[in-house]
Amino acid sequence: MQKRRAWLLIGLGLALAFFALYPHLRAIFGEATPVFAIFWLASLGWALGPRLGAILGLATAIPLYLGGHPWTDLLTLPPAAALVAAAAGWIERRTRLHAFRERALRFLGHVGLSAADAASAEELLERAVRAAVEAGGYRLALVWERTPRGFFPLVWRIGVPGYDLAQAEDGKLAIVHRGQAVRTFDLAQLDWAKTGAGQALSAGRPVVIADVRRVPRYAFAEAARILGYRSVVAVPIKSGDRVRGALAVAAAETCDLVAEEAELLEEVGVLLGSALERLELKERLRSQAVTDELTGLLNRRGLFEWGRAMLEAAARRGVPAALLYLDLNRFKQINDTQGHAAGDRVLDEVARRLRRATRSRDLLARLGGDEFVVLLEGDGETALRVASRVQRALAEPLAVGQETYRLSASVGVALFPSDGEHVAELVRKADIAMYQAKRRGEPVVFFEPKSDQAVKGRAALERALVRAIEERAIRPYYQPILDRSTGEVAMVEALARWQVKPGTFVPLAEEAGLAFDLDRLILSQVVADLAEWRGEGLELTASVNLAPATLNHRDLLPFLRDLLIGHELPPNRLVLEVTERAFLEPRGEAALRRLHELGVRLAVDDFGTGYSSIDRVRALPLSFLKVPRVFVQQVTSSKTDAAIVSGIRMFAAELGFEAVAEGVETPDQEALLAELGYRYLQGFLFAAAMPKDELPRWVRKQARRLNRKPT
């Protein structure tokens, strides 16, 4: 624009000089004088274009006529002048068209390179607007998007030194000059029909504004004045029929020739749309690789990738971070009793509740099963607050099928950088703290260095336990239960024995989700032993302890049915012992009733130490109540314990159950229990638990002592 104005001033100056000096030039050069008009006519034609140049050339006849010049000049000079000016304007027009096309082609080429190697949509669009200004020479380039709240710029670049744009959170866009806002636009209040970007986004086709000053109430008129642009080309960014956004470029020139660029710039929009679609697909595939398919949270790989970047940023800024390792309590019970589809719904709901309970900038991941991780910036107090919010969110009632649960989680916390500087190290130590939380029954535990070695030992023991179950290295030992009235063996209790104490490996099996596998192993061996003894003429009944997870396991009933049928053993030869906490929920009661229908007998172990109500126990199809050793031990020295033991026996008798006293170790205890009416006694006073091969000999020896045939 500045160049055209300069050529116009030069042409006018030369024209005035030509007409002022024409008589003198005529006297000197004669008929060749009109040739000198070429200089100013070419300048004016170059500045005004072929049409105005031709008109101006013909208009030279006026000063010639008024000056009384010869008719020959009037007949030759104006037509020649018109041709010269028109030719100059045409050449200038073609030159500018070529320049515009070259500008658009340079821009298109740079966008093509960016589309080929950009790593993300943000990088692609940023490089596109930078290329528009640096390679294309445009004054301004923006990429706009349309959202439900209106139109907003995604990226921009200004080609005027010292100027930039700034987008405020309240939907305003400001032109900034050297750090100071010189004009602010409220995007929500603009008339977008008066802008190129708004029209392109709405119509889905290129829009050319040859001169923004000719558009009444042009929405960005102040921006055009400040930044010095006159024309705008806006093209939609499309992939297929989908309009993703609009690219708008503004140039200093004002001319209809700008329309010639629209075709090439439309190619830019198509190229950007295709590249964005490709990057979106690439990001989708990458997201699938780092995202948990069920919950949509990060998976282990995603946690390690994103977590590394988060910790690096925290280290640069010198801020702490924390990793929370969550393991749902009793989830395996839900999975086993309700099925895996129900378990998946629970996990998906847990993920939603975690999102609600955490901040948008926190990283959430599911490592597998029912284990989740939250990685956040903040110190230990922040981690504790987030853990508390998570626990409250999980505790909200959750309906699964016909049941309603209140979930909880054991949470272990490791701090960055004190507990570790890498994600893997923080995960390992938070996992250790989580197991400590489970062991202590606490909701949240922070990592303690002294527990590291203990947890390593526990992990080794867990691996050994898995191998022992697989290799059937855990065997049942049998402790007799005597009928005091006859002295005979009423039944035997099967107790799992291994190279590790039962008080260590049995709770570990429950914590590690191995309870059903362990109980299934013991049941299969006990039933096989009972069938073998029966074949030898020794009819025995055995009781087996079941973990709560085993009682509610969906495979327990079919497994038992097949096992009893396979060994041709009457179901009433098997007694299943459960603790009170195993039937606290309705599904536990339902499981007991199904087992009763199968024909096996049922017993409540450690009765009186749990949380069940008398009303609930009364409604169960039980055969035995077992009085725990803790009461029997003090029965002769504590009136309270004696009253409890007596009360349990009377309660059992009222309901038609038999009471069994465990842990009888002294004759005084036996005598008092007999006085209280106990018929069935078990303890070291009579016999310790013994291997399968020793039991028949002990039973026969006991029968000989009574001079009776063993039954």
C-alpha positions in Angstrom: 0.0 0.0 0.0 2.8 2.4 0.8 4.5 1.6 -2.5 1.4 2.3 -4.5 1.0 5.6 -2.7 4.6 6.5 -3.5 4.1 5.7 -7.2 1.0 7.8 -7.3 2.8 10.8 -5.9 5.7 10.4 -8.3 3.3 10.1 -11.2 1.3 13.2 -10.2 4.5 15.2 -9.8 5.8 14.1 -13.2 2.4 14.9 -14.8 2.4 18.5 -13.4 6.0 19.0 -14.6 5.1 17.6 -18.0 2.2 20.0 -18.6 4.0 23.0 -17.1 7.0 22.4 -19.4 5.1 21.1 -22.4 5.5 24.3 -24.5 9.2 24.3 -23.9 9.6 20.6 -24.6 7.5 21.0 -27.8 9.8 23.8 -29.0 12.8 21.6 -28.4 11.7 18.1 -29.3 8.8 18.8 -31.7 6.5 15.9 -32.4 8.5 13.6 -30.2 7.4 15.5 -27.1 4.5 13.2 -26.2 7.0 10.4 -25.6 7.9 12.0 -22.3 4.4 11.4 -21.0 5.3 7.7 -20.7 7.1 8.4 -17.3 4.2 9.9 -15.5 1.5 7.8 -17.2 3.4 4.6 -16.4 3.7 5.7 -12.7 0.0 6.6 -12.5 -1.1 3.4 -14.2 1.2 1.4 -11.9 -0.4 3.1 -8.9 -4.1 3.2 -10.1 -4.4 0.1 -12.2 -5.3 -0.5 -15.8 -8.8 0.9 -15.8 -8.1 4.2 -14.0 -4.8 4.5 -15.8 -6.6 4.3 -19.2 -9.2 6.9 -18.2 -6.4 9.2 -17.0 -4.5 8.7 -20.2 -7.6 9.8 -22.3 -8.0 12.7 -19.9 -4.7 14.2 -21.1 -6.7 15.6 -24.0 -8.2 18.1 -21.7 -5.1 20.1 -20.7 -3.9 19.8 -24.3 -7.1 21.3 -25.6 -7.2 24.0 -23.1 -3.6 24.9 -23.8 -4.4 25.3 -27.5 -2.0 22.6 -28.7 -2.2 21.3 -32.2 -4.8 18.8 -33.2 -2.2 16.3 -34.1 -1.2 16.2 -30.4 -4.8 15.8 -29.4 -5.2 12.9 -31.8 -2.0 11.1 -30.9 -1.2 11.7 -27.3 -4.4 10.7 -25.4 -4.8 7.3 -27.1 -1.1 6.6 -26.6 -1.3 7.8 -23.0 -4.3 5.5 -22.3 -2.5 2.5 -23.8 0.7 3.2 -21.8 -1.2 3.7 -18.5 -3.4 0.6 -19.1 -0.3 -1.5 -19.9 1.5 -0.2 -16.8 -1.6 -1.0 -14.6 -1.9 -4.4 -16.2 1.8 -5.2 -15.6 1.5 -4.0 -12.0 -1.6 -6.1 -11.5 0.1 -9.2 -12.8 3.2 -8.4 -10.7 1.1 -8.1 -7.6 -0.9 -11.2 -8.4 2.3 -13.1 -8.8 3.6 -11.7 -5.5 0.3 -12.7 -3.7 0.5 -16.2 -5.2 4.2 -16.5 -4.2 3.3 -15.4 -0.7 0.5 -18.0 -0.4 2.7 -20.7 -2.0 5.5 -20.0 0.5 2.9 -20.2 3.3 1.4 -23.4 1.9 4.9 -25.0 1.6 5.8 -24.2 5.2 2.4 -25.6 6.4 3.0 -28.7 4.4 6.4 -29.3 6.1 4.8 -28.7 9.5 1.9 -31.1 8.8 4.5 -33.8 8.0 6.5 -33.6 11.2 4.5 -31.8 13.8 4.2 -33.9 17.0 0.9 -32.4 18.2 -2.0 -30.4 17.1 -0.8 -27.4 19.2 2.6 -27.5 17.6 1.1 -27.8 14.1 -1.2 -24.7 14.5 1.6 -22.7 16.2 3.9 -23.4 13.3 1.2 -22.5 10.8 0.5 -19.1 12.2 4.2 -18.4 12.5 4.7 -19.4 8.9 1.9 -17.0 7.8 3.7 -14.1 9.3 7.3 -15.0 8.7 7.1 -16.7 5.3 3.9 -15.2 4.0 4.4 -11.7 5.2 0.9 -11.3 6.6 0.3 -8.7 9.3 -1.8 -11.1 11.4 -2.7 -14.8 11.5 -5.1 -16.5 13.9 -6.7 -19.9 14.2 -10.2 -19.7 15.6 -12.5 -22.4 17.1 -16.2 -22.3 17.8 -17.4 -23.6 21.2 -20.8 -23.6 22.8 -19.7 -20.4 24.5 -18.7 -18.6 21.3 -15.7 -18.1 19.1 -12.2 -18.2 20.7 -8.6 -18.0 19.3 -6.5 -21.1 19.7 -3.2 -19.7 18.4 -2.0 -16.4 16.8 1.0 -14.5 15.6 1.3 -10.8 14.8 3.8 -9.5 12.2 4.0 -6.0 13.6 7.0 -5.5 15.9 6.1 -4.8 19.5 2.5 -6.0 19.3 0.9 -9.2 20.5 -2.5 -10.6 21.6 -3.5 -11.8 25.0 -6.6 -13.8 25.8 -8.2 -13.3 29.2 -10.1 -16.0 31.1 -13.3 -14.0 31.0 -13.6 -14.3 27.2 -11.8 -11.1 26.3 -9.1 -10.6 23.7 -6.6 -7.7 24.0 -4.1 -6.2 21.7 -0.9 -5.7 23.7 1.9 -3.2 22.8 5.1 -3.7 24.8 3.3 -5.3 27.7 0.4 -2.8 27.8 -3.1 -3.6 26.6 -4.1 -0.9 24.0 -7.5 -2.3 23.0 -9.6 -5.0 24.4 -12.4 -6.9 22.6 -15.3 -8.7 24.4 -15.6 -11.8 22.1 -19.0 -12.6 23.4 -20.4 -9.2 22.3 -18.9 -9.1 18.8 -21.0 -9.3 15.6 -19.3 -12.4 14.1 -21.2 -12.0 10.9 -19.0 -8.9 10.3 -15.7 -10.9 10.6 -14.0 -13.2 8.1 -13.4 -16.0 10.7 -17.1 -16.0 11.8 -18.4 -16.2 8.3 -15.9 -19.0 7.4 -16.8 -21.0 10.4 -20.5 -20.6 9.8 -20.5 -21.1 6.1 -17.7 -23.7 5.9 -16.1 -21.9 2.8 -13.4 -19.3 2.2 -14.3 -15.7 2.9 -12.5 -12.7 1.4 -12.7 -9.2 2.8 -10.9 -7.1 0.2 -11.0 -3.9 2.3 -12.2 -4.0 5.9 -12.8 -0.3 5.8 -15.7 -0.9 3.4 -17.4 -3.3 5.8 -19.9 -1.3 7.9 -19.2 -1.8 11.7 -16.4 -4.2 11.0 -16.0 -6.1 14.4 -12.2 -5.7 14.5 -12.0 -2.2 12.9 -9.8 -1.0 15.8 -7.5 -4.0 15.4 -7.1 -3.2 11.6 -6.3 0.4 12.4 -3.7 -0.4 15.1 -2.0 -3.3 13.2 -2.3 -1.7 9.8 -4.1 -4.4 7.8 -6.8 -3.8 5.1 -7.7 -7.2 3.7 -8.6 -10.5 5.3 -8.8 -14.0 4.0 -10.5 -16.6 6.2 -10.7 -20.3 5.3 -12.3 -23.2 7.2 -10.0 -25.9 8.6 -11.9 -29.0 7.5 -11.5 -32.8 7.4 -14.3 -34.3 5.4 -17.5 -32.4 6.2 -16.3 -31.5 9.7 -15.3 -27.9 10.3 -12.6 -27.9 13.0 -11.9 -24.2 13.0 -10.9 -21.3 10.8 -7.6 -19.8 9.7 -7.7 -16.0 9.2 -4.8 -14.0 7.7 -4.7 -10.2 7.4 -2.6 -8.3 4.8 -1.7 -4.7 4.5 -2.9 -4.5 0.8 -6.4 -3.6 -0.1 -7.4 -4.9 -3.5 -9.8 -7.4 -5.1 -6.7 -9.3 -6.1 -6.6 -10.7 -2.6 -9.4 -13.1 -3.8 -6.8 -14.8 -5.9 -5.1 -16.1 -2.8 -8.3 -17.7 -1.4 -7.9 -20.8 -3.6 -4.4 -21.5 -2.3 -5.2 -20.6 1.3 -8.2 -23.0 1.1 -5.6 -25.7 0.4 -3.9 -24.6 3.6 -7.2 -25.2 5.5 -7.6 -28.6 3.9 -4.0 -29.5 4.7 -4.3 -28.4 8.3 -7.6 -30.3 8.6 -6.1 -33.5 7.3 -3.0 -33.1 9.5 -5.1 -32.5 12.5 -7.2 -35.6 11.8 -4.0 -37.7 11.4 -2.6 -36.2 14.7 -5.9 -36.9 16.4 -5.7 -40.5 15.3 -2.1 -40.8 16.3 -3.0 -39.3 19.7 -5.9 -41.7 20.0 -3.7 -44.6 19.4 -1.1 -43.3 21.8 -3.8 -42.7 24.4 -5.0 -46.2 24.0 -1.5 -47.4 24.8 -1.3 -45.3 28.0 -4.9 -45.5 29.0 -6.8 -48.2 31.0 -9.5 -49.5 28.7 -12.1 -50.1 31.5 -11.9 -46.8 33.5 -10.3 -44.3 31.0 -7.6 -43.5 33.6 -3.9 -43.8 32.8 -2.5 -47.3 32.9 0.9 -48.3 34.3 2.7 -47.2 31.2 0.8 -43.9 31.1 1.6 -43.3 34.8 5.3 -43.7 34.3 5.4 -41.5 31.2 3.2 -38.7 32.5 4.4 -39.0 36.0 8.0 -38.6 34.9 7.2 -35.3 33.2 5.2 -34.2 36.3 8.1 -35.0 38.7 10.6 -33.2 36.4 8.4 -30.1 36.4 8.0 -30.3 40.2 11.8 -30.6 40.6 12.4 -27.6 38.4 10.0 -25.5 40.4 11.2 -26.9 43.7 7.8 -28.1 44.9 7.1 -31.4 46.6 4.8 -34.2 45.3 3.1 -37.3 46.7 2.0 -40.6 45.3 -1.0 -42.3 46.8 -1.4 -46.1 46.2 -5.0 -47.3 46.8 -6.1 -50.8 47.1 -9.9 -51.5 47.5 -10.9 -53.5 50.6 -13.0 -56.6 50.0 -13.2 -56.0 46.3 -12.3 -59.6 45.6 -15.4 -60.6 47.5 -17.6 -58.5 45.2 -15.9 -59.9 42.2 -16.2 -63.5 43.3 -19.8 -63.3 44.5 -21.3 -60.9 41.9 -19.2 -61.8 38.9 -16.5 -60.0 36.9 -19.0 -57.9 35.0 -20.3 -56.4 38.3 -16.7 -56.0 39.4 -15.9 -54.0 36.3 -18.9 -51.7 37.0 -17.6 -51.1 40.5 -14.1 -50.3 39.2 -15.6 -47.8 36.6 -17.6 -46.1 39.4 -14.5 -46.0 41.6 -12.7 -44.2 38.8 -15.5 -41.6 38.5 -15.4 -41.0 42.3 -11.6 -40.6 42.2 -12.0 -37.9 39.5 -14.5 -36.1 41.7 -12.3 -36.3 44.8 -9.1 -35.1 43.2 -8.0 -32.0 41.4 -7.9 -31.7 37.6 -4.1 -31.4 37.6 -3.6 -34.6 39.6 -2.7 -37.7 37.7 -5.0 -40.7 38.1 -4.0 -44.3 37.1 -5.3 -47.8 37.5 -2.4 -50.2 37.7 -4.5 -53.3 37.4 -7.1 -55.2 39.4 -8.4 -52.9 42.2 -5.2 -50.9 42.6 -5.3 -47.2 41.8 -2.7 -44.4 42.0 -3.0 -40.7 42.5 0.1 -38.6 41.8 -0.2 -35.0 42.9 1.8 -31.9 43.6 1.8 -31.1 47.3 3.3 -32.1 50.7 2.2 -34.8 53.1 -0.7 -32.7 54.5 -2.1 -32.2 51.0 -1.8 -35.9 50.3 -3.7 -36.7 53.6 -6.5 -34.2 52.6 -6.8 -35.9 49.2 -6.8 -39.3 50.8 -9.6 -38.3 53.1 -11.7 -36.9 50.2 -11.1 -40.2 48.4 -12.2 -42.3 51.4 -15.4 -40.2 51.8 -16.2 -40.5 48.1 -15.7 -44.3 48.1 -17.9 -44.6 51.3 -21.0 -43.4 49.4 -23.5 -46.3 49.0 -22.9 -48.2 45.8 -25.6 -50.5 44.4 -24.3 -53.7 42.6 -27.1 -56.0 41.5 -29.4 -56.5 44.5 -26.7 -55.6 47.0 -25.5 -52.2 48.3 -21.9 -51.7 49.3 -19.9 -49.1 51.0 -16.4 -49.2 49.6 -13.1 -48.3 51.4 -9.5 -48.4 50.4 -6.2 -48.9 52.1 -3.9 -46.0 51.1 -0.2 -45.9 51.1 1.7 -42.6 50.6 5.2 -42.0 49.4 6.6 -38.4 49.2 8.8 -36.8 46.5 11.7 -36.3 46.7 12.4 -37.7 50.2 11.1 -41.2 49.5 12.2 -41.3 45.9 12.9 -39.3 42.8 11.4 -41.6 40.2 7.9 -42.8 39.7 8.8 -46.5 39.9 10.5 -45.9 43.3 7.5 -44.0 44.6 5.1 -46.7 43.5 7.1 -49.4 45.2 7.3 -47.5 48.5 3.7 -46.4 48.4 2.8 -50.0 47.8 4.7 -51.0 50.9 2.9 -48.4 52.9 -0.4 -49.6 51.5 0.2 -53.1 52.8 1.1 -51.7 56.2 -2.2 -49.9 56.2 -4.0 -53.2 55.5 -2.0 -55.0 58.2 -2.7 -52.3 60.8 -6.3 -51.7 59.7 -5.6 -48.0 59.2 -7.0 -46.0 56.2 -3.8 -44.1 55.4 -0.1 -45.0 56.1 2.9 -43.0 55.0 6.0 -45.0 53.9 8.5 -45.8 56.7 12.0 -46.9 55.7 12.1 -49.5 58.4 9.1 -51.3 56.9 10.9 -51.8 53.5 12.7 -54.9 54.6 9.7 -56.4 56.3 7.6 -56.0 53.2 10.3 -57.6 51.0 10.1 -60.6 53.3 6.3 -60.6 53.1 6.5 -60.5 49.3 8.9 -63.5 49.3 6.6 -65.4 51.7 3.6 -64.6 49.4 5.5 -66.1 46.4 6.4 -69.1 48.4 2.8 -69.5 49.5 1.6 -69.5 45.9 4.1 -72.2 45.0 3.1 -74.2 48.1 -0.6 -74.2 47.0 0.3 -75.1 43.4 2.5 -77.9 44.6 0.0 -79.1 47.3 2.7 -78.7 49.9 0.2 -77.5 52.5 -1.5 -80.5 54.2 -4.4 -80.9 56.7 -3.6 -82.0 60.2 -6.5 -83.4 62.3 -7.4 -82.7 65.9 -10.0 -84.9 67.5 -13.1 -83.5 69.1 -14.4 -85.9 71.8 -17.9 -86.7 72.9 -17.5 -86.3 76.7 -20.5 -88.5 77.4 -18.9 -91.5 75.6 -15.3 -90.7 75.2 -15.5 -91.4 71.5 -14.2 -89.2 68.7 -17.3 -87.2 67.6 -15.4 -85.6 64.7 -12.0 -84.1 63.8 -11.1 -80.5 62.8 -8.8 -80.2 59.8 -6.1 -77.6 60.4 -3.8 -76.4 57.5 -0.1 -77.0 58.2 2.9 -75.8 56.3 6.5 -75.0 57.1 5.3 -71.5 58.2 3.0 -71.0 61.3 -0.7 -71.0 60.5 -1.0 -67.6 62.2 1.3 -66.2 59.6 0.3 -67.8 56.3 -3.4 -68.1 56.7 -4.0 -64.3 57.2 -1.5 -63.7 54.4 -3.6 -65.9 52.1 -6.6 -63.8 52.8 -4.7 -60.5 52.2 -3.2 -61.8 49.0 -6.5 -63.0 47.6 -5.4 -66.7 47.9 -8.0 -67.7 50.5 -10.2 -69.6 48.1 -7.3 -71.4 46.5 -6.0 -72.5 50.0 -9.4 -73.6 51.2 -10.1 -75.5 48.0 -6.8 -77.3 48.5 -7.6 -78.3 52.1 -11.2 -79.3 51.3 -10.1 -81.6 48.4 -7.5 -83.3 50.7 -9.9 -83.7 53.6 -12.7 -85.2 51.5 -10.3 -87.5 49.9 -9.0 -88.6 53.4 -12.5 -89.1 54.7 -13.4 -91.3 51.7 -10.2 -93.3 52.1 -10.9 -93.9 55.9 -14.4 -94.8 55.1 -13.2 -97.5 52.7 -11.1 -98.8 55.5 -14.1 -99.0 57.8 -13.4 -95.9 59.8 -16.4 -93.5 59.6 -15.3 -90.0 60.6 -16.7 -86.5 60.3 -14.3 -83.6 59.6 -14.8 -79.9 60.0 -12.9 -77.4 57.8 -12.5 -73.6 58.4 -13.6 -71.4 55.5 -12.4 -67.8 55.0 -15.1 -65.2 54.4 -14.0 -64.8 50.8 -14.4 -68.5 50.3 -17.9 -68.6 51.7 -19.0 -66.0 49.3 -17.0 -67.3 46.3 -19.3 -68.2 43.4 -17.4 -71.4 42.6 -17.6 -72.9 46.1 -20.9 -74.6 45.8 -20.3 -76.4 42.4 -16.8 -77.3 43.6 -18.1 -78.9 46.8 -20.9 -80.7 45.0 -18.5 -82.2 42.4 -16.0 -83.1 45.1 -18.5 -85.0 47.3 -20.0 -86.8 44.4 -16.6 -87.7 43.0 -15.6 -89.3 46.3 -19.0 -90.8 47.0 -19.0 -89.1 50.5 -22.2 -88.3 52.3 -22.4 -84.5 52.6 -23.2 -84.7 56.4 -19.7 -86.1 57.0 -18.4 -82.6 56.2 -18.8 -79.6 58.6 -17.9 -76.2 57.4 -16.8 -73.6 60.0 -17.1 -69.9 59.4 -16.5 -66.9 61.6 -19.3 -64.4 62.4 -17.9 -61.7 60.1 -18.4 -64.1 57.1 -22.2 -63.7 57.3 -22.5 -60.1 58.4 -24.0 -59.3 54.9 -27.2 -60.9 53.4 -25.2 -62.7 50.7 -23.2 -64.5 53.5 -26.5 -65.8 54.9 -27.6 -66.8 51.5 -24.4 -68.7 50.9 -24.8 -70.6 54.2 -28.4 -71.6 53.2 -27.2 -73.0 49.9 -24.5 -75.0 51.6 -27.1 -76.3 54.1 -29.3 -77.4 51.1 -26.3 -79.3 49.7 -26.4 -81.4 52.9 -23.2 -80.3 54.7 -23.3 -79.2 58.3 -22.4 -75.7 59.4 -20.6 -74.3 62.5 -19.8 -70.8 63.7 -16.2 -70.7 64.8 -15.0 -68.4 67.7 -18.6 -67.6 68.6 -18.9 -64.5 70.8 -15.9 -62.7 69.5 -17.5 -61.2 66.4 -20.3 -58.8 65.6 -23.3 -60.9 64.7 -26.6 -60.4 66.5 -28.4 -63.2 68.4 -31.3 -62.7 66.1 -29.2 -63.3 63.0 -27.5 -66.4 64.4 -30.9 -67.8 65.4 -32.1 -67.6 61.8 -29.2 -69.6 60.4 -29.2 -73.3 59.6 -26.4 -74.1 62.0 -25.4 -77.4 63.7 -22.6 -76.2 66.0 -21.4 -73.1 67.9 -17.7 -73.3 68.8 -16.6 -71.5 72.0 -13.2 -69.9 71.4 -10.0 -70.9 73.4 -9.8 -67.3 74.8 -12.9 -68.0 77.0 -12.1 -71.6 77.8 -8.6 -70.8 79.1 -10.0 -68.5 81.9 -13.1 -70.5 82.6 -11.8 -71.8 86.0 -10.4 -68.4 87.1 -12.8 -65.8 85.7 -16.4 -65.7 86.7 -17.1 -63.5 83.7 -15.6 -66.0 81.3 -17.4 -68.9 83.1 -20.7 -67.0 82.7 -20.0 -66.4 79.0 -19.1 -70.1 78.4 -22.2 -71.1 80.3 -24.4 -68.7 78.4 -23.2 -69.8 75.0 -24.0 -73.5 75.9 -27.5 -72.6 77.0 -28.1 -70.4 74.0 -27.0 -73.2 71.7 -29.3 -75.7 73.5 -32.3 -73.3 73.1 -31.8 -73.1 69.4 -31.1 -76.8 68.9 -27.4 -76.4 68.2 -24.5 -78.2 69.8 -21.8 -76.2 71.6 -18.1 -77.3 71.2 -15.5 -76.0 73.7 -12.1 -75.4 72.1 -8.7 -75.2 73.8 -9.3 -77.5 76.7 -5.9 -78.0 78.3 -6.4 -79.0 82.0 -8.5 -81.5 83.9 -10.1 -78.6 85.9 -11.3 -77.0 82.7 -12.7 -80.3 81.5 -14.5 -80.8 84.9 -16.0 -77.4 84.9 -17.1 -77.6 81.3 -18.8 -81.0 82.1 -20.5 -79.3 85.0 -21.8 -76.5 82.6 -23.3 -79.2 80.4 -20.7 -79.3 77.5 -20.8 -82.5 75.5 -18.1 -81.8 72.9 -14.6 -80.9 73.9 -11.4 -80.2 71.9 -7.9 -79.4 73.1 -4.4 -80.5 73.9 -5.7 -82.3 77.0 -6.9 -85.0 74.6 -4.7 -84.7 71.5 -2.8 -82.2 69.4 -3.4 -82.0 65.7 -1.8 -84.9 63.9 -1.0 -85.9 60.3 -3.4 -88.1 58.3 -1.4 -91.3 58.8 -1.4 -91.0 62.6 -5.1 -90.3 63.1 -6.5 -93.8 62.5 -4.0 -95.3 65.0 -5.0 -92.6 67.6 -8.7 -93.3 67.0 -8.3 -97.0 67.4 -6.2 -96.6 70.5 -8.9 -94.4 72.0 -11.5 -97.0 71.1 -9.4 -99.7 72.8 -9.1 -97.5 75.9 -12.9 -97.5 75.9 -13.1 -101.2 75.0 -15.2 -100.3 72.0 -15.1 -100.7 68.3 -14.1 -97.4 66.6 -16.9 -95.8 64.6 
